[in-house]
Amino acid sequence: MKNDCSVLMALNGLDIGGAETHVVELSRELNRMGYRIVVASNGGVYEKELSQCGIKHYKVPMNKRNFISMFRSYFMLRKIIKNEKIDIVHAHARIPGFLCGILKRKMKFTFVSTAHWVFNTQGGLKYLTNWGQKTVAVSDDIKKYLIKNYGIDSEDIFVTINGIDTDKFSPKQDFDDFEREFNLEKNENRLVYVSRMDEDRAYAAKLIINIAEKLNNKIQNLRIIIVGGGNVFDELKQKAEAVNNKIGKKCIIMTGARTDINKIVSSGKVFVGVSRAALEAMSAQKPVILAGNEGYIGLFEKSNFEKAADNNFCCRGCDITNEVNLFKDIVNAFYISDEERESLGKYGREIIFKYYSVNKMAKDCILAYNAALNSRKSCKVLMSGYYGFNNSGDDAILISIYSNLKKSNHDIDVTVLANKPEQTHKKYGVKVVDRYNILKVLFAIIKCDVLISGGGSLLQDRTSTRSLIYYISIIKMAKIFNKKVMLYANGIGPVEKKRNRRIVKRVVNKADLITLREENSLTELRKIGVSNKNVIVTADPVFSMECMESDKAKEILKKSNIPINKPIIGVSVRNWKDIDKFLRDMAFLCDRICDELERNIVFIAMQEPSDTGVSEKVMGYMKNRAYILAENCTPNEIMGAISIMEAVISMRLHTLIFAANRSVPMLGFVYDPKIEYYLALFGMPSGGDVKNYDMKKAFEHLKDIVENREFYEQKLSKVANVMKKRSKDNVKYLIKLIDK
């Protein structure tokens, strides 16, 4: 990024506060580095300071959440961005972020935000928050908050610090004019506290006023300076005056909002506060007691640096601030020797120079700006499928598509609609949106460039019409918002109900690109009446999924207490209508394999917990001992386990595809036409339909596979290699769609 580009800082106002000071210091430093800075806010005491640096300020009423103010602000911001030829908009609060997020959709600028604090996410407010293309967080704990509450990718968050101007906040700062203004004595013991006097910020100020009389009795010649304005200022000033009257002197001075904080802090002997104000006092070489609304750490020293740094000196998650601890630490800070007090002050200033310079803060923001500028070239892809339901086949589709997208030379940002979003994110490391949260899904569709629907058999009504309507609705919403839509390696049908066929025809005809995993799906689409010409037959994404090494696969079996002293036959069964007789006969087949072929039987549960229950039922009918692969295995682990099996018997399609991927011969049982299709494609034997089967013939097929495994392996390998190549073509077609 060139340092002559223009940056608009958008914030609520410019009165006293940590975020406001942060913006002023950042603006000054970026201005000094050559960037053209423009500031928009409702104004305040820092306007003059910006003007002195040659930084233009526009008064925009972004401090109010009412419709009229926000409406006015929207049009004022639009005019500023256009007239000032703004390259980067940097929002520093919820309202500016929301308004700039709307403007971003219509205007060409790069959009970054800074999270200075945690926001209330209740009552839909969460969805009015726009964090931009990249987000700057002022502490690691705020980064964690953003990831947890807003689902922001950790790669899109840049952690910075509250940068301090060490020349402005210096132990050499002259403060004579401040002392004259308030008729202060030169050698008094002065305690300084700085914060906004708002209900959610001024708790420590209240406590200091409460204990002021006790402090005055303990500390000779005490003067307490409380700085800041806000919605509880009048209330606190009244209390302070009552305490002063009781003591009989002006022990507490409440200054209101000030811009000469550097002079006031330097005039003190001890400082109380949090966040930026505490860092400024450290830069001025003052002993600092960390106390605020969020918590309490106490007198800052080497032993608590890590704790303070972790929450950006805000005390979030620490002990609650109380009068007892505050009184004890203030008294202690005045009673220690001058040498000890000076040592604490010097250590604080060293920390500022090392970690909290304003130059570092500016450079952190420039990193975010550069990343956001580059991200304008990235494509946001939203994936819709049967993800997050503990179905290893569909999760394997997710892994395969995601992996191939990330391997492409394009900058693609992927988000997945899934059940159990936190679990899916933790398991596969993908960005996830709850598929059942309508607002979240809507926002994800609005933000994306391309919707991928698939793979798998999403468009079918054999399991339920509700499922079909869900996936069709996602596609329809994407087209309403003018998004590109790709049906990715779909298996189509069966769609049996006439109404459902009409819906599928109407919606799928609007898709920009359709890839299908088999010829049968193309035939089914044409029967439904879909005339879309952008249709290509490729292959299931799972054919391109990578497998783990043999040694690691053996460890998977070992964890499940499965012996490898004999060859293993894998068995994958699923629940289906009127299947109990089939399961009893499957147990008979498995017993024959154990007795006559001397193989171990290992059941593979592709969907938890339903497949586990069915597998255990078959095992219960068996005379011989059988084993079951451990629960919670990932698709990669299941494929790894299959790769060291001799053969597989399966009702599940993706068990067959896992086996084909590793050239492991198979015997299939048909519950759905897709199984019959793939067995024919692979040239592998069928045991028959689950309602019309011959277990004696099935055994003979398996015996032939065992005796002639190399023949079946070679036969399967040729087909699998073709399918792997076709599987990777899905991404190539998607890239072409993106490039359009």
LOBA-525208 format. One line per 5 residues: number of its first residue (from 0); for each residue z, x, y negated of C-alpha. Coordinates in steps of 0.5 Angstrom, whole numbers, plus 2048, in hexadecimal, padded with zeros to 3 digits. Example, Ala and Ser with C-alpha at 12.3 -4.5 7.8 and 13.67 -1.06 7.14 Angstrom:
BEGIN
0	810/819/809 | 80E/81B/802
REM end
This chain:
BEGIN
0	800/800/800 | 7FE/803/7F9 | 804/803/7F4 | 800/800/7EF | 800/7F9/7F2
5	804/7F3/7EF | 80A/7F0/7F2 | 80D/7E9/7F0 | 815/7E9/7F1 | 817/7E2/7F2
10	81E/7E0/7F2 | 823/7DA/7F0 | 825/7DD/7EA | 828/7E4/7E6 | 82F/7E3/7E5
15	835/7E7/7E8 | 834/7E8/7F0 | 833/7EC/7F5 | 82C/7EA/7F7 | 82A/7EA/7EF
20	82C/7F1/7EE | 828/7F3/7F4 | 822/7F0/7F2 | 823/7F3/7EB | 824/7FA/7EE
25	81E/7F9/7F3 | 81A/7F7/7ED | 81C/7FD/7E9 | 81B/802/7EE | 814/7FF/7F0
30	812/7FF/7E9 | 814/806/7E8 | 810/808/7EE | 80A/805/7EB | 809/7FE/7EE
35	808/7F8/7E9 | 80E/7F4/7EA | 80E/7EC/7E7 | 815/7E8/7E8 | 815/7E1/7E8
40	81C/7DD/7E8 | 820/7D8/7E4 | 823/7DE/7E0 | 829/7E1/7DE | 82D/7E7/7DC
45	829/7EC/7DF | 822/7EA/7DB | 824/7EE/7D6 | 825/7F4/7DB | 81E/7F3/7DE
50	81B/7F2/7D7 | 81D/7F9/7D5 | 81A/7FC/7DB | 813/7F9/7D9 | 813/7F4/7DF
55	811/7ED/7DD | 815/7E7/7DF | 813/7DF/7DF | 818/7DA/7DF | 817/7D5/7E5
60	81C/7D0/7E7 | 81D/7D2/7EE | 824/7D2/7EE | 824/7CA/7F0 | 822/7C6/7F6
65	820/7C0/7F3 | 819/7BE/7F3 | 817/7BE/7EC | 81A/7C5/7EB | 816/7C8/7F2
70	810/7C4/7F0 | 810/7C7/7E9 | 811/7CE/7EC | 80C/7CD/7F1 | 806/7CD/7EB
75	80A/7D2/7E7 | 80A/7D7/7ED | 802/7D5/7EE | 800/7D7/7E7 | 804/7DD/7E7
80	801/7E0/7EE | 7FA/7DE/7EB | 7FB/7E1/7E4 | 7FF/7E7/7E6 | 7FA/7E9/7EC
85	800/7EA/7F0 | 7FF/7ED/7F7 | 806/7ED/7FA | 80B/7E7/7F9 | 812/7E9/7FB
90	817/7E3/7FC | 81E/7E4/7FB | 821/7DD/7FD | 820/7D6/800 | 81C/7D2/7FB
95	818/7D8/7F9 | 816/7DA/800 | 814/7D2/801 | 810/7D2/7FB | 80C/7D8/7FC
100	80B/7D7/803 | 807/7D0/801 | 803/7D4/7FC | 802/7DA/801 | 7FE/7D5/805
105	7F9/7D4/7FF | 7F9/7DA/7FC | 7F8/7E1/7FE | 7FE/7E5/7FD | 803/7E9/802
110	809/7E6/803 | 810/7E9/804 | 817/7E7/804 | 81E/7EA/804 | 824/7E7/807
115	82A/7E8/803 | 82F/7E4/807 | 82F/7DE/80C | 82D/7D7/80B | 82F/7D0/80D
120	82A/7CE/812 | 82D/7C7/813 | 829/7C1/811 | 822/7C3/811 | 823/7C9/80C
125	821/7CE/812 | 81A/7CB/811 | 81A/7CC/80A | 81B/7D3/80A | 815/7D8/80A
130	816/7DF/80C | 80F/7E2/80A | 80B/7E6/80E | 810/7EC/80E | 817/7EB/80D
135	81C/7F0/80A | 824/7EF/80C | 829/7F3/808 | 82D/7F4/80F | 82D/7F4/816
140	831/7EE/817 | 82C/7EA/813 | 826/7ED/817 | 82A/7EA/81D | 82B/7E3/819
145	824/7E3/818 | 822/7E4/81F | 827/7DF/822 | 826/7D9/81D | 81F/7DA/81B
150	81B/7DD/821 | 818/7E3/81C | 816/7E9/820 | 81A/7EF/81F | 814/7F3/81E
155	813/7EF/818 | 819/7F0/815 | 81B/7F6/811 | 822/7F8/80F | 824/7FB/809
160	82A/7FC/805 | 82D/7FA/7FE | 82A/800/7FA | 82F/802/7F4 | 82C/806/7EE
165	831/80C/7EF | 830/80E/7E7 | 832/807/7E5 | 838/807/7E9 | 83B/80D/7E8
170	842/810/7E7 | 83F/813/7E1 | 83E/80C/7DE | 841/80B/7D7 | 845/805/7D6
175	848/805/7CF | 844/7FF/7CC | 847/7FB/7D2 | 84E/7FD/7D1 | 84D/7FC/7CA
180	84A/7F5/7CB | 850/7F3/7CF | 856/7F7/7CB | 857/7FB/7D2 | 85C/800/7D2
185	85A/807/7D4 | 85F/809/7DA | 860/802/7DD | 85F/801/7E5 | 859/7FD/7E5
190	856/7F9/7EB | 84F/7F6/7EA | 84C/7F1/7EE | 845/7EE/7EE | 841/7E9/7F1
195	83E/7E2/7EF | 843/7DD/7ED | 840/7D8/7F2 | 844/7D4/7F8 | 841/7D8/7FD
200	842/7DF/7FA | 848/7DF/7F6 | 84E/7DE/7FC | 850/7E5/7FB | 851/7E4/7F3
205	855/7DE/7F4 | 85A/7E2/7F9 | 85A/7E7/7F4 | 85D/7E2/7EE | 862/7DF/7F3
210	865/7E6/7F5 | 864/7E9/7ED | 86B/7E8/7EC | 86E/7EB/7F2 | 869/7F1/7F0
215	86B/7F2/7E9 | 872/7F2/7EC | 870/7F8/7F0 | 86B/7FC/7EC | 86D/7FE/7E5
220	869/7FD/7E0 | 864/7F9/7E4 | 85D/7F5/7E1 | 859/7F1/7E5 | 852/7F0/7E3
225	84E/7EB/7E7 | 846/7EB/7E5 | 841/7E5/7E6 | 83F/7DE/7E5 | 83E/7D8/7E9
230	840/7D1/7EB | 848/7D3/7EC | 848/7D7/7E6 | 84C/7D2/7E2 | 851/7D0/7E7
235	852/7D8/7E9 | 853/7D9/7E1 | 858/7D4/7E0 | 85C/7D6/7E6 | 85C/7DD/7E3
240	85E/7DB/7DD | 864/7D7/7E0 | 866/7DE/7E4 | 865/7E2/7DD | 86A/7DD/7DA
245	86F/7DE/7DF | 86F/7E5/7DF | 86F/7E5/7D8 | 869/7EA/7D6 | 861/7EA/7D7
250	862/7ED/7DE | 85B/7E9/7E1 | 855/7EA/7DD | 84F/7E5/7DF | 849/7E8/7DB
255	843/7E3/7DE | 83C/7E5/7DF | 83B/7EC/7DD | 835/7F1/7DD | 839/7F7/7DC
260	83C/7F7/7E3 | 83B/7FF/7E3 | 840/800/7DD | 845/7FB/7E0 | 845/7FE/7E7
265	846/805/7E4 | 84C/803/7E0 | 850/801/7E6 | 854/805/7EA | 854/800/7F1
270	84E/7FB/7F2 | 84E/7F5/7F7 | 848/7F2/7F9 | 842/7F1/7FE | 83B/7F3/7FF
275	837/7F6/7F9 | 83D/7F6/7F4 | 841/7FA/7F9 | 83B/7FF/7FA | 83B/7FF/7F2
280	842/801/7F2 | 841/806/7F7 | 83C/809/7F3 | 840/809/7ED | 845/80D/7F2
285	84B/808/7F2 | 84F/806/7F8 | 84C/800/7FB | 850/7FA/7FF | 84B/7F6/802
290	84D/7EF/802 | 849/7E8/801 | 848/7E1/804 | 844/7E4/80A | 84A/7E8/80C
295	84F/7EE/80B | 84E/7F6/80D | 853/7F9/808 | 853/7FF/804 | 84C/803/806
300	84D/80A/809 | 849/80E/80F | 84D/80A/814 | 84A/803/812 | 843/805/810
305	83F/803/816 | 842/7FC/816 | 841/7FB/80E | 839/7FE/80F | 838/7F9/815
310	839/7F3/811 | 836/7F6/80A | 83D/7F7/807 | 83E/7EF/807 | 844/7EF/80D
315	840/7EA/811 | 843/7E9/817 | 84A/7EC/815 | 851/7EA/814 | 852/7E4/80F
320	854/7E7/808 | 85B/7E5/807 | 860/7E6/802 | 865/7EB/806 | 860/7F0/808
325	85D/7F0/801 | 863/7F1/7FD | 865/7F6/802 | 85E/7FA/801 | 85E/7F9/7FA
330	865/7FC/7F9 | 864/802/7FE | 85D/804/7FA | 861/804/7F3 | 867/808/7F7
335	863/80D/7FA | 863/814/7F7 | 85D/815/7F2 | 85A/81B/7F6 | 85A/815/7FC
340	857/810/7F7 | 852/815/7F5 | 850/817/7FC | 84F/810/7FE | 84A/80F/7F8
345	846/815/7F9 | 845/813/801 | 843/80C/7FE | 83E/810/7F9 | 83B/814/7FF
350	83A/80E/803 | 836/80B/7FD | 831/812/7FD | 830/812/804 | 82F/80B/806
355	82E/806/800 | 82A/809/7FB | 825/804/7F7 | 81F/809/7F8 | 821/808/800
360	821/800/7FF | 81A/800/7FB | 817/805/801 | 81A/800/806 | 816/7FA/802
365	810/7FE/801 | 810/7FF/809 | 810/7F7/80A | 80B/7F6/804 | 806/7FB/808
370	808/7F7/80F | 806/7F0/80C | 800/7F3/809 | 7FD/7F5/80F | 800/7EF/813
375	7FB/7EB/80F | 7F6/7ED/814 | 7FA/7EB/81A | 7F8/7E5/81E | 7FE/7E0/81F
380	7FD/7DD/826 | 801/7D7/829 | 801/7D6/830 | 803/7CF/834 | 804/7CF/83B
385	809/7CD/840 | 80D/7D3/83E | 815/7D4/83F | 816/7CF/845 | 818/7D5/84A
390	811/7D4/84D | 80F/7DB/84F | 807/7D9/84F | 807/7D6/848 | 80B/7DC/846
395	807/7E1/849 | 801/7DD/845 | 805/7DE/83E | 807/7E6/840 | 7FF/7E7/842
400	7FC/7E4/83C | 802/7E7/837 | 801/7EE/83A | 7F9/7EE/839 | 7F9/7EB/832
405	7FE/7F1/830 | 7F9/7F6/834 | 7F3/7F4/830 | 7F1/7F8/82A | 7F3/7F2/825
410	7F9/7F1/821 | 7FC/7EA/825 | 802/7E7/823 | 804/7E3/829 | 809/7DD/829
415	80A/7D8/82F | 80C/7D1/830 | 811/7D1/836 | 817/7CD/839 | 81E/7D1/838
420	81B/7D6/833 | 821/7DA/833 | 821/7DC/83A | 819/7DD/83A | 81A/7E1/834
425	81F/7E5/837 | 81B/7E6/83E | 814/7E7/83B | 816/7EA/834 | 811/7E5/831
430	812/7E1/82A | 813/7DA/82D | 814/7D3/82A | 817/7CD/82D | 811/7C9/830
435	816/7C3/82F | 818/7C4/828 | 812/7C0/824 | 814/7C3/81D | 813/7CA/820
440	80D/7C9/824 | 80A/7C6/81E | 80C/7CC/819 | 809/7D1/81F | 802/7CD/81F
445	802/7CD/818 | 803/7D5/817 | 7FF/7D7/81D | 7F7/7D8/81D | 7F5/7D7/824
450	7F9/7D2/829 | 7F8/7D4/830 | 7F9/7CF/835 | 7FA/7D1/83C | 7F9/7D4/841
455	7FB/7D0/847 | 7FA/7C9/849 | 7FC/7C6/842 | 7F7/7C0/842 | 7F8/7BC/848
460	7FC/7B5/849 | 7FE/7B6/850 | 805/7B9/84F | 806/7B4/848 | 802/7B1/843
465	808/7B3/83E | 806/7BB/83F | 7FF/7BA/83E | 800/7B6/837 | 805/7BC/835
470	7FF/7C1/836 | 7FA/7BD/833 | 7FE/7BB/82D | 7FF/7C2/82C | 7F8/7C4/82C
475	7F7/7BE/827 | 7FC/7C0/822 | 7F9/7C7/822 | 7F2/7C4/820 | 7F5/7BF/81B
480	7F7/7C5/817 | 7F0/7C8/818 | 7F3/7CE/81D | 7EE/7D1/822 | 7F0/7CF/82A
485	7EE/7D2/830 | 7F0/7CF/837 | 7F1/7D6/83A | 7F0/7D6/842 | 7F1/7CF/843
490	7F1/7CC/84A | 7EF/7C4/848 | 7F1/7BE/84C | 7F2/7BA/850 | 7F2/7B5/84A
495	7F2/7AE/84D | 7F4/7A9/848 | 7EE/7A6/844 | 7F2/7A6/83E | 7F4/7AE/83F
500	7ED/7B0/840 | 7EA/7AD/83A | 7F0/7B0/836 | 7EE/7B7/839 | 7E7/7B6/838
505	7E8/7B5/830 | 7ED/7BA/82F | 7EA/7C0/833 | 7E3/7BF/830 | 7E6/7C1/82A
510	7E8/7C8/82D | 7E5/7CE/82A | 7E5/7D2/831 | 7E6/7D0/838 | 7E7/7D5/83D
515	7E9/7D2/844 | 7EC/7D6/84A | 7E7/7D3/850 | 7E0/7CF/850 | 7E4/7C9/853
520	7E7/7C8/84C | 7E0/7C8/849 | 7DE/7C3/84D | 7E4/7BF/84C | 7E3/7BF/844
525	7DC/7BD/845 | 7DE/7B7/849 | 7E3/7B5/844 | 7DD/7B5/83F | 7DF/7BC/83B
530	7D8/7BE/838 | 7DB/7C4/834 | 7D6/7CA/835 | 7DB/7CF/833 | 7DE/7D0/83B
535	7DE/7D6/83F | 7E1/7D7/846 | 7E5/7DD/847 | 7EB/7DE/84B | 7F3/7DC/84B
540	7F6/7E1/846 | 7FB/7E3/84C | 7F6/7E7/84F | 7F6/7EC/84A | 7FE/7ED/84A
545	801/7F4/84C | 805/7F5/852 | 80B/7FA/853 | 80B/800/857 | 80D/7FF/85F
550	814/803/85E | 816/7FE/859 | 813/7F8/85D | 818/7FA/863 | 81E/7FA/85E
555	81C/7F3/85C | 81D/7F1/864 | 823/7F6/865 | 826/7F2/85F | 825/7EB/863
560	828/7EE/869 | 821/7EE/86D | 820/7F3/872 | 819/7F7/873 | 81A/7F9/87A
565	814/7F4/87C | 80E/7F2/878 | 80F/7EC/874 | 80C/7E6/873 | 80D/7E2/86D
570	80D/7DA/86C | 80D/7D6/866 | 80E/7CF/867 | 80F/7CA/861 | 812/7C2/861
575	80C/7BD/862 | 80C/7B6/864 | 80E/7B4/86B | 80F/7BB/86D | 815/7BB/871
580	810/7BB/878 | 80C/7C1/875 | 812/7C5/874 | 815/7C4/87B | 80E/7C6/87E
585	80E/7CC/879 | 815/7CE/87C | 812/7CE/883 | 80C/7D2/880 | 811/7D7/87D
590	815/7D8/884 | 80F/7D9/888 | 80D/7DF/883 | 814/7E2/884 | 814/7E1/88B
595	80D/7E3/88D | 80A/7E7/888 | 811/7EA/886 | 811/7EA/87F | 816/7E8/87A
600	815/7E2/875 | 817/7E2/86E | 816/7DC/86A | 814/7DD/863 | 816/7D8/85E
605	811/7D7/858 | 815/7D2/854 | 81C/7D2/853 | 820/7CE/856 | 81B/7C9/859
610	818/7CE/85E | 81E/7D1/860 | 821/7CB/862 | 81B/7C9/866 | 81B/7D0/869
615	822/7D0/86B | 820/7C9/86F | 81B/7CD/873 | 820/7D2/874 | 825/7CD/877
620	820/7CA/87C | 81E/7D1/87F | 822/7D4/885 | 820/7DB/882 | 823/7DF/87C
625	81F/7DF/876 | 820/7E1/86F | 81F/7DF/868 | 81D/7E3/862 | 822/7E4/85D
630	822/7DF/857 | 820/7E0/850 | 81B/7E5/852 | 816/7E6/84D | 80E/7E5/84F
635	80D/7ED/84F | 813/7EE/854 | 810/7E8/859 | 809/7EB/858 | 80D/7F2/85A
640	810/7EF/860 | 80A/7EB/862 | 806/7F2/862 | 80A/7F5/868 | 809/7EF/86C
645	805/7EF/872 | 802/7E7/870 | 804/7E1/86D | 804/7DA/86F | 804/7D5/868
650	803/7CF/865 | 804/7D2/85E | 7FE/7D4/85B | 801/7DA/857 | 804/7DC/85D
655	7FD/7DD/860 | 7FA/7E0/85A | 800/7E5/85A | 7FE/7E7/861 | 7F7/7E7/85F
660	7F8/7EC/859 | 7FC/7F1/85E | 7F6/7EF/864 | 7FC/7EC/868 | 7F8/7E7/86D
665	7FB/7E0/86D | 7FB/7DA/871 | 7FB/7D3/86C | 7FD/7CC/86D | 7FA/7C7/868
670	7FE/7C2/864 | 7F9/7C2/85E | 7F1/7C4/85E | 7F2/7CA/85A | 7F5/7CD/860
675	7EF/7CC/865 | 7EB/7CE/85F | 7EE/7D5/85F | 7EF/7D6/867 | 7E7/7D5/867
680	7E6/7DA/861 | 7EB/7DF/864 | 7E8/7DE/86B | 7EF/7DD/86E | 7F1/7D8/874
685	7F4/7D1/872 | 7F9/7CE/876 | 7F7/7C7/874 | 7F9/7C2/86F | 801/7C1/86F
690	800/7BA/872 | 7FA/7BC/877 | 7FC/7C2/87A | 7FC/7C6/880 | 802/7CB/881
695	7FF/7CE/888 | 7F8/7CF/884 | 7FC/7D2/87E | 800/7D7/883 | 7F9/7D9/886
700	7F7/7DB/87F | 7FD/7DF/87D | 7FD/7E3/883 | 7F5/7E4/882 | 7F7/7E7/87B
705	7FD/7EB/87E | 7F8/7EE/883 | 7F2/7EF/87F | 7F6/7F0/878 | 7F1/7F6/876
710	7EB/7F1/876 | 7EF/7EC/872 | 7F1/7F1/86D | 7EA/7F4/86C | 7E7/7ED/86B
715	7ED/7EA/866 | 7EC/7F1/862 | 7E5/7F0/861 | 7E6/7E9/85E | 7ED/7EB/85A
720	7E9/7F1/856 | 7E4/7EC/854 | 7E9/7E7/852 | 7ED/7EC/84E | 7E7/7EE/84A
725	7E6/7E7/848 | 7ED/7E6/847 | 7ED/7EB/841 | 7E7/7E8/83E | 7EB/7E2/83C
730	7EE/7E7/836 | 7E7/7E9/835 | 7E5/7E2/833 | 7EB/7E1/82F | 7EA/7E7/82B
735	7E3/7E4/82A | 7E6/7DE/827 | 7EB/7E1/823 | 7E5/7E5/820 | 7E1/7DF/81E
REM end
